[in-house]
Amino acid sequence: MGTYEIMLIIWGAVFVTFLIIEISTADLIAIWFSLGALIALVVAAIKPIPWYVSIFVYIVSSLLLFIFVGRYIKKKIKPGDETITNVETYVGKQYKLLDDITLDQNGTIKIDGVEWSCVSIDNKDIKKDTIVTVKRIEGNKMIVSK
């Protein structure tokens, strides 16, 4: 087995190792080094190159991927932008009011077996059993209208 075959095995092992690390952490750090190893593997498979050129290709490609693609993806996936629950899907839907809404008392609606406190969007009283539409959600209260 020559140097050429050994380099292909090494780059394959580096690729798989960093891929396993990325899958187990999902921090978008190891993926760039895994892809850099894949690039070095492909370059080495296309044309036999000296080991130091292969290492240079790995370092440069990993760093470029980490710096440019990593930043781009991190900007697209802004922390806090992901939806943790599906409560936003309740906005615009209609529900039956279980209690009166007055200026002094919040009403209640039941959604999927969970009771939610609700207030009128225009601060007007709404009677029990009225069908209301959820306009928005503020904290743990549904803002509703008739």
VOVODREN-694242 format. One line per field, with one value per residue: residue number from 1; residue in three letters; x negated, z, y negated of N, C-alpha, C, O, CB in turn. Coordinates in nm, 4 decimals, always signed. Glycine has a CB too. Layout:
num = NUM,...
residu = ala,...
n_px = X,...
n_pz = Z,...
n_py = Y,...
ca_px = X,...
ca_pz = Z,...
ca_py = Y,...
c_px = X,...
c_pz = Z,...
c_py = Y,...
o_px = X,...
o_pz = Z,...
o_py = Y,...
cb_px = X,...
cb_pz = Z,...
cb_py = Y,...
This chain:
num = 1,2,3,4,5,6,7,8,9,10,11,12,13,14,15,16,17,18,19,20,21,22,23,24,25,26,27,28,29,30,31,32,33,34,35,36,37,38,39,40,41,42,43,44,45,46,47,48,49,50,51,52,53,54,55,56,57,58,59,60,61,62,63,64,65,66,67,68,69,70,71,72,73,74,75,76,77,78,79,80,81,82,83,84,85,86,87,88,89,90,91,92,93,94,95,96,97,98,99,100,101,102,103,104,105,106,107,108,109,110,111,112,113,114,115,116,117,118,119,120,121,122,123,124,125,126,127,128,129,130,131,132,133,134,135,136,137,138,139,140,141,142,143,144,145,146
residu = met,gly,thr,tyr,glu,ile,met,leu,ile,ile,trp,gly,ala,val,phe,val,thr,phe,leu,ile,ile,glu,ile,ser,thr,ala,asp,leu,ile,ala,ile,trp,phe,ser,leu,gly,ala,leu,ile,ala,leu,val,val,ala,ala,ile,lys,pro,ile,pro,trp,tyr,val,ser,ile,phe,val,tyr,ile,val,ser,ser,leu,leu,leu,phe,ile,phe,val,gly,arg,tyr,ile,lys,lys,lys,ile,lys,pro,gly,asp,glu,thr,ile,thr,asn,val,glu,thr,tyr,val,gly,lys,gln,tyr,lys,leu,leu,asp,asp,ile,thr,leu,asp,gln,asn,gly,thr,ile,lys,ile,asp,gly,val,glu,trp,ser,cys,val,ser,ile,asp,asn,lys,asp,ile,lys,lys,asp,thr,ile,val,thr,val,lys,arg,ile,glu,gly,asn,lys,met,ile,val,ser,lys
n_px = -0.0864,-0.0678,-0.1687,+0.0295,+0.2719,+0.2827,+0.3209,+0.5762,+0.7272,+0.6783,+0.7946,+1.0575,+1.1167,+1.0845,+1.2880,+1.5213,+1.4937,+1.5130,+1.7666,+1.9254,+1.8800,+2.0017,+2.2684,+2.3291,+2.3119,+2.4237,+2.3531,+2.2634,+1.9853,+1.7870,+1.8645,+1.7516,+1.4867,+1.5135,+1.6185,+1.3998,+1.2129,+1.3386,+1.3183,+1.0369,+1.0004,+1.1338,+0.9801,+0.7326,+0.8025,+0.8624,+0.6248,+0.3106,+0.1365,-0.1294,-0.1598,-0.1785,-0.0662,+0.1917,+0.2653,+0.2495,+0.4593,+0.6728,+0.6622,+0.6935,+0.9423,+1.1156,+1.0978,+1.1893,+1.4521,+1.5491,+1.5243,+1.6604,+1.8976,+1.9978,+2.0470,+2.2443,+2.4532,+2.4992,+2.6004,+2.8386,+2.9704,+3.0747,+3.0259,+3.3026,+3.4924,+3.6152,+3.9119,+4.0406,+4.2719,+4.6039,+4.7886,+4.8332,+4.9867,+5.2463,+5.3341,+5.5692,+5.7626,+6.0859,+6.2590,+6.4649,+6.5834,+6.5385,+6.5799,+6.7088,+6.5671,+6.4532,+6.3703,+6.2547,+6.2062,+6.0458,+6.1224,+6.1771,+6.0592,+6.0665,+5.8196,+5.7241,+5.7556,+5.6340,+5.6668,+5.6789,+5.6055,+5.7768,+5.8119,+6.0024,+5.9455,+6.0169,+6.0848,+6.3518,+6.6497,+6.7164,+6.9452,+6.9970,+6.9810,+6.9664,+6.8333,+6.5000,+6.2185,+5.8771,+5.6418,+5.3787,+5.0934,+4.9881,+4.7500,+4.8816,+5.1414,+5.4239,+5.5125,+5.8174,+6.0978,+6.4448
n_pz = +0.0000,-0.0951,-0.0429,-0.1573,-0.1374,+0.1397,+0.2163,+0.1107,+0.2729,+0.5234,+0.4889,+0.4443,+0.6935,+0.8619,+0.7628,+0.8262,+1.1061,+1.1952,+1.0980,+1.2526,+1.5025,+1.4571,+1.4136,+1.6654,+1.8221,+1.6894,+1.6544,+1.4419,+1.3986,+1.3734,+1.1268,+0.9226,+0.9213,+0.8615,+0.6013,+0.4841,+0.4957,+0.3226,+0.0831,+0.0588,+0.0310,-0.2137,-0.3901,-0.3604,-0.4593,-0.7242,-0.8385,-0.7709,-0.5110,-0.3236,+0.0303,+0.1956,+0.0404,+0.0280,+0.2983,+0.3172,+0.1419,+0.2905,+0.5297,+0.4316,+0.2901,+0.4984,+0.6780,+0.5136,+0.4609,+0.7255,+0.8028,+0.6017,+0.4966,+0.7362,+0.8855,+0.7225,+0.7423,+1.0189,+1.0402,+0.9050,+1.0661,+1.3239,+1.6718,+1.8843,+1.6944,+1.6164,+1.6344,+1.9293,+2.0320,+1.9119,+1.9379,+1.7900,+1.5829,+1.6675,+1.6335,+1.4643,+1.4548,+1.5612,+1.8722,+2.1419,+2.3986,+2.7381,+2.9796,+3.0899,+2.9533,+3.1042,+3.2003,+3.4462,+3.4678,+3.3272,+3.0470,+2.9497,+2.7275,+2.5698,+2.4311,+2.2558,+2.4873,+2.6799,+2.8994,+2.8330,+2.9357,+2.8436,+2.6904,+2.5807,+2.2674,+2.2245,+2.4721,+2.5412,+2.6851,+2.6609,+2.6217,+2.7817,+2.6002,+2.3516,+2.0233,+1.9684,+1.8071,+1.7953,+1.8050,+1.8635,+2.0632,+2.3839,+2.6036,+2.8347,+2.7629,+2.5527,+2.3068,+2.2056,+1.9770,+1.8927
n_py = +0.1173,-0.2115,-0.5598,-0.7169,-0.5641,-0.5415,-0.8098,-0.8535,-0.6813,-0.7985,-1.0575,-0.9818,-0.8656,-1.0881,-1.2507,-1.0954,-1.0799,-1.3532,-1.4008,-1.2299,-1.3480,-1.5972,-1.5200,-1.4238,-1.6523,-1.8776,-2.1493,-2.2947,-2.3149,-2.1079,-2.0148,-2.1669,-2.0963,-1.8321,-1.8506,-1.9780,-1.7721,-1.5955,-1.7388,-1.7422,-1.4684,-1.4172,-1.5764,-1.4487,-1.1985,-1.2482,-1.3387,-1.2193,-1.3687,-1.5286,-1.4565,-1.6847,-1.8851,-1.7937,-1.8182,-2.0956,-2.1685,-2.0644,-2.2216,-2.4869,-2.4696,-2.3872,-2.6051,-2.8177,-2.7311,-2.7266,-2.9985,-3.1559,-3.0189,-2.9192,-3.1560,-3.2727,-3.0852,-3.0931,-3.3515,-3.3207,-3.1391,-3.2628,-3.2894,-3.2413,-3.2939,-3.0639,-2.8724,-2.7620,-2.6517,-2.5709,-2.7747,-3.0045,-2.9230,-2.9406,-3.1959,-3.3914,-3.1974,-3.0728,-3.0518,-2.9277,-3.1332,-3.0796,-3.2116,-3.5312,-3.8311,-4.1160,-4.4555,-4.4225,-4.1522,-3.8736,-3.6665,-3.3219,-3.0766,-2.7563,-2.5600,-2.2880,-2.1312,-2.2851,-2.5542,-2.8976,-3.2260,-3.5206,-3.8439,-4.1265,-4.2801,-4.5427,-4.6366,-4.6005,-4.4600,-4.1115,-3.8562,-3.5354,-3.2234,-3.3401,-3.3405,-3.3926,-3.5510,-3.4838,-3.7310,-3.8042,-3.6987,-3.7660,-3.7180,-3.5055,-3.5391,-3.5455,-3.7684,-3.8752,-3.9147,-3.9899
ca_px = +0.0000,-0.1519,-0.1300,+0.1542,+0.3821,+0.2864,+0.3823,+0.7205,+0.7835,+0.6718,+0.8970,+1.1878,+1.1342,+1.1037,+1.4230,+1.6201,+1.4777,+1.5729,+1.9099,+1.9850,+1.8758,+2.1045,+2.4004,+2.3524,+2.3193,+2.5097,+2.3158,+2.2110,+1.8415,+1.7117,+1.9055,+1.6614,+1.3649,+1.5531,+1.6252,+1.2623,+1.1526,+1.3996,+1.2549,+0.9007,+1.0144,+1.1686,+0.8627,+0.6313,+0.8495,+0.8575,+0.4847,+0.2183,+0.0583,-0.2088,-0.0828,-0.1753,+0.0309,+0.3209,+0.2911,+0.2748,+0.5956,+0.7634,+0.6631,+0.7508,+1.0848,+1.1880,+1.1054,+1.2781,+1.5890,+1.5836,+1.5357,+1.7597,+2.0254,+2.0436,+2.1061,+2.3674,+2.5569,+2.5319,+2.6871,+2.9699,+3.0295,+3.0509,+3.0779,+3.4253,+3.5890,+3.6837,+4.0358,+4.0281,+4.4027,+4.6905,+4.8956,+4.8598,+5.0890,+5.3774,+5.3714,+5.6601,+5.8643,+6.1987,+6.2844,+6.5806,+6.5473,+6.5923,+6.6151,+6.7226,+6.4517,+6.4876,+6.2502,+6.1982,+6.1863,+6.0075,+6.2034,+6.1048,+6.0926,+5.9997,+5.7595,+5.6594,+5.7602,+5.5635,+5.7390,+5.5979,+5.6632,+5.7870,+5.8655,+6.0567,+5.8501,+6.0615,+6.1260,+6.4976,+6.6993,+6.7625,+7.0208,+6.9685,+7.0320,+6.9444,+6.7198,+6.4007,+6.1036,+5.7487,+5.5725,+5.2353,+5.0623,+4.8946,+4.7159,+4.9684,+5.2782,+5.4712,+5.5850,+5.9247,+6.2049,+6.5689
ca_pz = +0.0000,-0.1086,+0.0228,-0.2181,-0.0763,+0.2822,+0.2276,+0.0880,+0.3942,+0.6302,+0.4668,+0.4677,+0.8388,+0.9179,+0.7226,+0.9053,+1.2472,+1.2187,+1.0713,+1.3729,+1.6062,+1.4252,+1.4367,+1.8091,+1.8881,+1.6103,+1.6796,+1.3169,+1.4097,+1.3170,+0.9885,+0.8293,+0.9154,+0.7905,+0.4592,+0.4411,+0.4733,+0.2012,-0.0288,+0.0472,-0.0201,-0.3561,-0.4613,-0.3597,-0.5420,-0.8643,-0.8832,-0.6595,-0.4727,-0.2027,+0.1537,+0.2496,-0.0400,+0.0738,+0.4277,+0.2879,+0.0875,+0.4030,+0.6201,+0.3630,+0.2629,+0.6262,+0.7298,+0.4289,+0.4893,+0.8614,+0.8099,+0.5134,+0.4961,+0.8746,+0.9207,+0.6461,+0.8009,+1.1535,+1.0226,+0.8634,+1.1821,+1.4368,+1.7980,+1.9305,+1.5866,+1.5967,+1.7085,+2.0261,+2.0410,+1.7978,+1.9804,+1.6854,+1.4933,+1.7222,+1.5887,+1.3505,+1.4696,+1.6475,+1.9856,+2.2248,+2.5247,+2.8513,+3.0856,+3.0435,+2.9584,+3.1455,+3.2291,+3.5715,+3.4681,+3.2021,+3.0076,+2.9309,+2.6140,+2.5793,+2.3043,+2.2664,+2.6250,+2.7695,+2.9169,+2.8166,+2.9771,+2.7273,+2.7087,+2.4594,+2.1985,+2.2330,+2.6111,+2.5542,+2.7456,+2.5708,+2.7016,+2.7775,+2.4871,+2.2262,+1.9451,+1.9562,+1.7206,+1.8560,+1.7219,+1.8921,+2.1930,+2.4618,+2.7211,+2.8486,+2.7361,+2.4160,+2.2787,+2.1191,+1.9363,+1.8552
ca_py = +0.0000,-0.3293,-0.6844,-0.7608,-0.4905,-0.5758,-0.9437,-0.8384,-0.6205,-0.8998,-1.1615,-0.9185,-0.8505,-1.2233,-1.2915,-1.0211,-1.1175,-1.4843,-1.3902,-1.1698,-1.4518,-1.6969,-1.4606,-1.4097,-1.7824,-1.9673,-2.2883,-2.3491,-2.3414,-1.9963,-1.9892,-2.2351,-2.0159,-1.7117,-1.8860,-2.0031,-1.6402,-1.5423,-1.8092,-1.6891,-1.3320,-1.4246,-1.6270,-1.3426,-1.0875,-1.2899,-1.3430,-1.1953,-1.4864,-1.5033,-1.4629,-1.8205,-1.9607,-1.7447,-1.8826,-2.2371,-2.1747,-2.0409,-2.3380,-2.6036,-2.4485,-2.3863,-2.7418,-2.8967,-2.6881,-2.7702,-3.1441,-3.2167,-2.9481,-2.9145,-3.2871,-3.2902,-2.9999,-3.1440,-3.4681,-3.2721,-3.0729,-3.3521,-3.2356,-3.3049,-3.3018,-2.9380,-2.8594,-2.6549,-2.5877,-2.5998,-2.8659,-3.1028,-2.8693,-2.9737,-3.3306,-3.3913,-3.0930,-3.1087,-2.9635,-2.9655,-3.1966,-3.0027,-3.3071,-3.6696,-3.9222,-4.2514,-4.5340,-4.3736,-4.0077,-3.8083,-3.5526,-3.1965,-2.9915,-2.6262,-2.5203,-2.1567,-2.0841,-2.3774,-2.6803,-3.0182,-3.3526,-3.6088,-3.9784,-4.1858,-4.3667,-4.6822,-4.6586,-4.5927,-4.3368,-4.0058,-3.7597,-3.3918,-3.1463,-3.4114,-3.2913,-3.4997,-3.5241,-3.5192,-3.8302,-3.7911,-3.6397,-3.8476,-3.6390,-3.3888,-3.5824,-3.5585,-3.8926,-3.8283,-4.0058,-3.9209
c_px = -0.0906,-0.0962,+0.0052,+0.2749,+0.3958,+0.3522,+0.5336,+0.7892,+0.7859,+0.7802,+1.0372,+1.2172,+1.1576,+1.2448,+1.5287,+1.6140,+1.5440,+1.7229,+1.9828,+1.9873,+1.9848,+2.2440,+2.4305,+2.3637,+2.4149,+2.4818,+2.2643,+2.0651,+1.7656,+1.7470,+1.8084,+1.5306,+1.3930,+1.5580,+1.4875,+1.1893,+1.2097,+1.3382,+1.1125,+0.9033,+1.0421,+1.0491,+0.7554,+0.6731,+0.8416,+0.7147,+0.3954,+0.1308,-0.0234,-0.1244,-0.0732,-0.0814,+0.1726,+0.3606,+0.3218,+0.4171,+0.6979,+0.7746,+0.7316,+0.9010,+1.1666,+1.2045,+1.1979,+1.4245,+1.6351,+1.6107,+1.6527,+1.8954,+2.0835,+2.1083,+2.2383,+2.4814,+2.5958,+2.6202,+2.8281,+3.0444,+2.9971,+3.1054,+3.2019,+3.5311,+3.6687,+3.8077,+4.0246,+4.1601,+4.4857,+4.8038,+4.9299,+4.9673,+5.2301,+5.4265,+5.4566,+5.7711,+5.9697,+6.2222,+6.4028,+6.5309,+6.6155,+6.6378,+6.6306,+6.5878,+6.5062,+6.3576,+6.1785,+6.1600,+6.1481,+6.1038,+6.1158,+6.1526,+6.0144,+5.9514,+5.6842,+5.6507,+5.6907,+5.6429,+5.6407,+5.6751,+5.6692,+5.8502,+5.9122,+5.9554,+5.8875,+6.1162,+6.2777,+6.5355,+6.7433,+6.8260,+6.9746,+7.0405,+7.0235,+6.8244,+6.6243,+6.2866,+5.9775,+5.6752,+5.4210,+5.2190,+4.9597,+4.8688,+4.8017,+5.1156,+5.3045,+5.5464,+5.6882,+6.0184,+6.3279,+6.5622
c_pz = +0.0000,-0.0337,-0.0282,-0.1510,+0.0717,+0.3024,+0.2048,+0.2112,+0.5085,+0.6117,+0.4831,+0.6161,+0.9051,+0.8859,+0.8116,+1.0528,+1.2763,+1.1909,+1.1922,+1.4872,+1.5817,+1.4514,+1.5853,+1.8806,+1.8205,+1.6391,+1.5551,+1.3306,+1.3372,+1.1708,+0.8893,+0.8146,+0.8459,+0.6401,+0.4030,+0.4124,+0.3473,+0.0774,-0.0504,-0.0085,-0.1700,-0.4376,-0.4699,-0.4477,-0.6904,-0.9180,-0.7622,-0.6343,-0.3487,-0.0769,+0.2088,+0.1692,+0.0017,+0.2073,+0.4085,+0.2341,+0.1995,+0.4921,+0.5550,+0.3401,+0.3926,+0.6808,+0.6462,+0.4511,+0.6256,+0.8658,+0.7276,+0.5169,+0.6374,+0.9190,+0.8506,+0.7084,+0.9394,+1.1442,+0.9838,+0.9788,+1.3040,+1.5638,+1.8428,+1.8224,+1.5698,+1.6863,+1.8006,+2.0389,+1.9198,+1.8336,+1.8729,+1.5890,+1.5423,+1.6734,+1.4622,+1.3606,+1.5710,+1.7528,+2.0646,+2.3583,+2.6405,+2.9660,+3.0241,+3.0495,+2.9964,+3.1665,+3.3531,+3.5684,+3.3292,+3.1735,+2.9927,+2.8028,+2.6300,+2.4392,+2.3270,+2.4108,+2.7257,+2.7772,+2.9114,+2.8669,+2.8543,+2.7659,+2.5741,+2.3985,+2.2127,+2.3718,+2.6287,+2.6175,+2.6364,+2.6584,+2.6780,+2.6582,+2.3531,+2.1553,+1.9239,+1.8656,+1.7910,+1.7590,+1.7403,+2.0305,+2.2605,+2.5921,+2.7275,+2.8272,+2.5872,+2.4066,+2.1715,+2.0804,+1.8999,+1.7103
c_py = -0.1231,-0.4491,-0.7338,-0.6937,-0.5244,-0.7122,-0.9364,-0.7795,-0.7224,-1.0043,-1.1056,-0.9048,-0.9854,-1.2731,-1.2260,-1.0618,-1.2517,-1.4839,-1.3311,-1.2719,-1.5543,-1.6430,-1.4510,-1.5439,-1.8787,-2.1148,-2.3597,-2.3931,-2.2315,-1.9703,-2.0509,-2.1577,-1.8826,-1.7383,-1.9174,-1.8728,-1.5758,-1.6081,-1.7578,-1.5469,-1.3325,-1.4722,-1.5187,-1.2252,-1.1216,-1.2839,-1.3187,-1.3191,-1.4530,-1.5244,-1.6040,-1.9110,-1.9200,-1.8076,-2.0307,-2.2552,-2.1575,-2.1645,-2.4564,-2.5846,-2.4480,-2.5273,-2.8292,-2.8597,-2.7393,-2.9201,-3.1961,-3.1467,-2.9417,-3.0439,-3.3087,-3.2093,-3.0492,-3.2683,-3.4263,-3.2058,-3.1573,-3.2904,-3.3120,-3.3143,-3.1734,-2.9328,-2.7389,-2.5796,-2.6261,-2.6955,-2.9683,-3.0537,-2.8999,-3.1101,-3.3187,-3.2875,-3.1359,-3.0026,-3.0172,-3.0189,-3.1241,-3.0918,-3.4451,-3.7419,-4.0592,-4.3279,-4.4816,-4.2255,-3.9582,-3.6942,-3.4298,-3.1301,-2.8617,-2.5881,-2.3903,-2.1082,-2.1735,-2.5077,-2.7967,-3.1387,-3.4420,-3.7423,-4.0304,-4.2825,-4.5144,-4.7176,-4.6631,-4.4606,-4.2390,-3.8973,-3.6159,-3.3286,-3.2193,-3.3485,-3.4102,-3.4539,-3.5697,-3.6108,-3.8242,-3.7300,-3.7280,-3.7741,-3.5152,-3.4248,-3.5886,-3.6905,-3.8578,-3.9410,-3.9229,-3.8805
o_px = -0.1789,+0.0087,+0.0857,+0.3698,+0.5070,+0.4310,+0.6101,+0.8976,+0.8843,+0.8509,+1.1265,+1.3295,+1.2413,+1.3124,+1.6155,+1.7178,+1.6221,+1.7979,+2.0903,+2.0860,+2.0536,+2.3287,+2.5452,+2.4200,+2.4820,+2.5742,+2.2251,+2.0270,+1.6868,+1.6679,+1.7847,+1.4715,+1.3055,+1.5078,+1.4601,+1.1129,+1.1374,+1.3097,+1.0717,+0.8163,+0.9805,+1.0192,+0.6944,+0.5871,+0.8170,+0.6883,+0.4045,+0.0611,+0.0096,-0.0285,+0.0305,-0.0232,+0.2621,+0.4760,+0.4095,+0.4877,+0.7986,+0.8851,+0.8180,+0.9790,+1.2764,+1.3131,+1.2765,+1.5106,+1.7467,+1.7089,+1.7352,+1.9976,+2.2043,+2.2133,+2.3339,+2.5925,+2.7139,+2.7057,+2.9256,+3.1668,+2.9038,+3.2192,+3.2041,+3.6476,+3.7786,+3.8072,+4.0018,+4.1606,+4.4422,+4.9060,+5.0438,+5.0316,+5.3253,+5.5467,+5.4224,+5.8651,+5.9462,+6.2082,+6.4370,+6.4464,+6.7377,+6.7257,+6.5731,+6.5060,+6.5946,+6.2486,+6.0566,+6.0888,+6.2087,+6.1593,+5.9957,+6.2721,+5.9100,+6.0284,+5.5918,+5.5496,+5.6880,+5.6814,+5.5354,+5.7953,+5.5788,+5.9296,+5.8681,+5.8884,+5.8000,+6.1862,+6.3263,+6.4634,+6.7994,+6.7668,+6.9220,+7.1481,+7.0684,+6.7269,+6.6627,+6.2617,+5.9713,+5.6494,+5.3451,+5.3156,+4.8566,+4.9548,+4.7968,+5.2045,+5.2203,+5.6332,+5.6528,+6.0190,+6.3184,+6.6566
o_pz = +0.0847,+0.0302,+0.0487,-0.1123,+0.1235,+0.3954,+0.2721,+0.2490,+0.5819,+0.7068,+0.5311,+0.6600,+0.9947,+0.9714,+0.8659,+1.1172,+1.3708,+1.2538,+1.2292,+1.5603,+1.6754,+1.5059,+1.6267,+1.9900,+1.8894,+1.6473,+1.5637,+1.2789,+1.2473,+1.0981,+0.7828,+0.7067,+0.7792,+0.5608,+0.2869,+0.3164,+0.2735,-0.0215,-0.1638,-0.0873,-0.2449,-0.5426,-0.5751,-0.5053,-0.7732,-1.0264,-0.6624,-0.7237,-0.2763,-0.0783,+0.2641,+0.2250,+0.0094,+0.2267,+0.4753,+0.2759,+0.2030,+0.5260,+0.6157,+0.3683,+0.3956,+0.7249,+0.7010,+0.4592,+0.6393,+0.9258,+0.7782,+0.5383,+0.6560,+0.9834,+0.9110,+0.7250,+0.9742,+1.2301,+1.0248,+0.9881,+1.3784,+1.5654,+1.8388,+1.8526,+1.5144,+1.7989,+1.7548,+2.0547,+1.8356,+1.7650,+1.8656,+1.5211,+1.4654,+1.6724,+1.3677,+1.2812,+1.6549,+1.7288,+2.0563,+2.4232,+2.6406,+3.0426,+2.9191,+3.1381,+2.9292,+3.1525,+3.3647,+3.6572,+3.2285,+3.2651,+3.0195,+2.7736,+2.6951,+2.3433,+2.4080,+2.4514,+2.8447,+2.6749,+2.9750,+2.8432,+2.7708,+2.8595,+2.4685,+2.4699,+2.2130,+2.3871,+2.7236,+2.6057,+2.5341,+2.7567,+2.5726,+2.6193,+2.2514,+2.2190,+1.8692,+1.8498,+1.8410,+1.6447,+1.6443,+2.1046,+2.2019,+2.6799,+2.6387,+2.8683,+2.5077,+2.4888,+2.0611,+2.1417,+1.8789,+1.6584
o_py = -0.1366,-0.4415,-0.7863,-0.7619,-0.5348,-0.7292,-1.0054,-0.8238,-0.7313,-1.0374,-1.1754,-0.9295,-0.9966,-1.3304,-1.2944,-1.0766,-1.2634,-1.5587,-1.3783,-1.2809,-1.5948,-1.7138,-1.4682,-1.5496,-1.9555,-2.1957,-2.4761,-2.4981,-2.2608,-1.9101,-1.9940,-2.1548,-1.8273,-1.6586,-1.8871,-1.8638,-1.5089,-1.5405,-1.7326,-1.5099,-1.2566,-1.4153,-1.4996,-1.1586,-1.0339,-1.2319,-1.3902,-1.3672,-1.3591,-1.6016,-1.6406,-2.0040,-2.0041,-1.8457,-2.0853,-2.3470,-2.2282,-2.2067,-2.5197,-2.6756,-2.5034,-2.5647,-2.9065,-2.9473,-2.7893,-2.9638,-3.2722,-3.2118,-2.9570,-3.0421,-3.3573,-3.2597,-3.0473,-3.2895,-3.4892,-3.2152,-3.1274,-3.2433,-3.4350,-3.3398,-3.1754,-2.9827,-2.6269,-2.4575,-2.7047,-2.6968,-3.0143,-3.1338,-2.8864,-3.1364,-3.2475,-3.2905,-3.2229,-2.8827,-3.1352,-2.9573,-3.1091,-3.0525,-3.4738,-3.7173,-4.1124,-4.2724,-4.4941,-4.1785,-3.9951,-3.6334,-3.4335,-3.1278,-2.8579,-2.5842,-2.3841,-2.0509,-2.1420,-2.5642,-2.7953,-3.1515,-3.4403,-3.7519,-3.9850,-4.3572,-4.6010,-4.8178,-4.7247,-4.3615,-4.2784,-3.8528,-3.5803,-3.3741,-3.1664,-3.3087,-3.5136,-3.3344,-3.6820,-3.5732,-3.8376,-3.7119,-3.7611,-3.7686,-3.4300,-3.3502,-3.6305,-3.7199,-3.8165,-4.0478,-3.8020,-3.8209
cb_px = +0.0981,-0.1688,-0.2372,+0.1532,+0.3618,+0.1437,+0.3181,+0.7467,+0.7016,+0.5335,+0.8821,+1.1931,+1.0115,+0.9970,+1.4484,+1.5971,+1.3288,+1.5047,+1.9352,+1.9060,+1.7377,+2.0926,+2.4089,+2.2413,+2.1835,+2.6568,+2.2110,+2.2964,+1.7968,+1.7364,+2.0458,+1.6330,+1.3087,+1.6896,+1.7177,+1.1869,+1.1759,+1.5523,+1.2535,+0.8296,+1.1267,+1.2889,+0.8065,+0.6060,+0.9929,+0.9141,+0.4501,+0.1293,+0.1506,-0.3330,-0.1437,-0.3163,+0.0088,+0.3180,+0.1703,+0.1709,+0.6162,+0.7156,+0.5200,+0.6789,+1.1054,+1.1149,+0.9668,+1.2413,+1.5993,+1.4710,+1.4069,+1.7080,+2.0082,+1.9291,+2.0101,+2.3460,+2.5092,+2.4025,+2.6293,+2.9553,+2.9764,+3.1148,+2.9701,+3.3953,+3.5193,+3.5891,+4.1574,+3.9841,+4.4753,+4.7481,+4.8554,+4.7318,+5.0714,+5.3724,+5.2442,+5.5829,+5.7998,+6.3254,+6.1585,+6.6767,+6.5859,+6.4880,+6.5072,+6.8277,+6.3726,+6.5758,+6.2861,+6.2958,+6.3128,+5.8613,+6.2786,+6.1242,+6.0601,+6.0961,+5.6647,+5.5201,+5.7010,+5.4166,+5.8171,+5.5569,+5.5805,+5.8690,+5.7595,+6.1897,+5.8421,+6.1684,+6.0660,+6.5670,+6.8166,+6.6435,+7.1690,+7.0115,+7.1739,+6.9214,+6.7672,+6.3462,+6.1184,+5.6631,+5.6228,+5.1623,+5.0101,+4.9508,+4.7320,+4.9497,+5.3050,+5.5617,+5.4872,+6.0024,+6.1601,+6.6925
cb_pz = +0.1239,-0.2538,+0.0008,-0.3686,-0.0940,+0.3421,+0.1257,-0.0351,+0.4355,+0.6330,+0.3271,+0.4012,+0.9013,+0.8613,+0.5750,+0.8912,+1.2846,+1.1323,+0.9460,+1.4158,+1.6099,+1.2795,+1.3725,+1.8712,+1.8938,+1.6383,+1.7875,+1.2714,+1.5591,+1.3984,+0.9638,+0.8769,+1.0574,+0.8411,+0.4385,+0.5472,+0.5952,+0.2036,-0.0034,+0.1844,+0.0541,-0.3780,-0.3913,-0.2167,-0.5045,-0.8799,-0.9520,-0.6886,-0.4468,-0.1993,+0.2568,+0.2511,-0.1937,+0.0863,+0.5223,+0.1858,-0.0214,+0.4855,+0.6609,+0.2278,+0.1869,+0.7288,+0.7346,+0.2821,+0.4841,+0.9594,+0.7627,+0.3728,+0.4387,+0.9656,+0.8851,+0.4994,+0.8084,+1.2323,+0.9168,+0.7477,+1.1987,+1.4125,+1.9074,+1.9827,+1.4585,+1.6261,+1.6130,+2.1621,+2.1720,+1.7429,+2.1083,+1.6091,+1.4782,+1.8744,+1.5622,+1.2255,+1.5126,+1.5650,+2.0762,+2.2467,+2.5238,+2.9020,+3.1988,+3.1286,+2.8197,+3.2755,+3.2478,+3.6822,+3.5170,+3.2085,+2.8772,+3.0524,+2.4768,+2.6386,+2.2481,+2.2059,+2.6322,+2.7200,+3.0508,+2.6690,+3.0927,+2.6157,+2.7715,+2.4890,+2.0507,+2.1274,+2.6621,+2.4168,+2.8425,+2.4822,+2.6705,+2.9105,+2.5132,+2.2513,+1.8061,+2.0960,+1.5832,+1.8897,+1.7548,+1.8833,+2.1790,+2.4881,+2.8485,+2.9866,+2.7997,+2.3741,+2.2314,+2.1868,+1.8158,+1.8803
cb_py = -0.0001,-0.3638,-0.7917,-0.7304,-0.3401,-0.5758,-1.0419,-0.7489,-0.4950,-0.9676,-1.2230,-0.7814,-0.7821,-1.3228,-1.2553,-0.8691,-1.1236,-1.5892,-1.3038,-1.0425,-1.5207,-1.7410,-1.3219,-1.3291,-1.8441,-1.9370,-2.2940,-2.4665,-2.3501,-1.8711,-2.0433,-2.3790,-1.9920,-1.6615,-2.0053,-2.0830,-1.5485,-1.5640,-1.9618,-1.6914,-1.2582,-1.5189,-1.7529,-1.2940,-1.0504,-1.4319,-1.4805,-1.0714,-1.6095,-1.5954,-1.3725,-1.8798,-1.9357,-1.5928,-1.8651,-2.2913,-2.0660,-1.9211,-2.3766,-2.6278,-2.3161,-2.2989,-2.8039,-2.8779,-2.5348,-2.7345,-3.2091,-3.2174,-2.8060,-2.8822,-3.4012,-3.2484,-2.8544,-3.1768,-3.5621,-3.1739,-2.9258,-3.4897,-3.2414,-3.4417,-3.3351,-2.8192,-2.8458,-2.7102,-2.6273,-2.4711,-2.9379,-3.1346,-2.7193,-2.9716,-3.4190,-3.3683,-2.9595,-3.1290,-2.9509,-2.8439,-3.3463,-2.9049,-3.3090,-3.7451,-3.9271,-4.2516,-4.6816,-4.3968,-3.9363,-3.7563,-3.5814,-3.1020,-3.0619,-2.5157,-2.6315,-2.1622,-1.9505,-2.4041,-2.6812,-3.0378,-3.4189,-3.5415,-4.0736,-4.2580,-4.3289,-4.7087,-4.7873,-4.6087,-4.3667,-3.9475,-3.7716,-3.3229,-3.1084,-3.5644,-3.2285,-3.5409,-3.5947,-3.3912,-3.9705,-3.9296,-3.4931,-3.9928,-3.7211,-3.3257,-3.7184,-3.4371,-4.0104,-3.7177,-4.0959,-4.0099
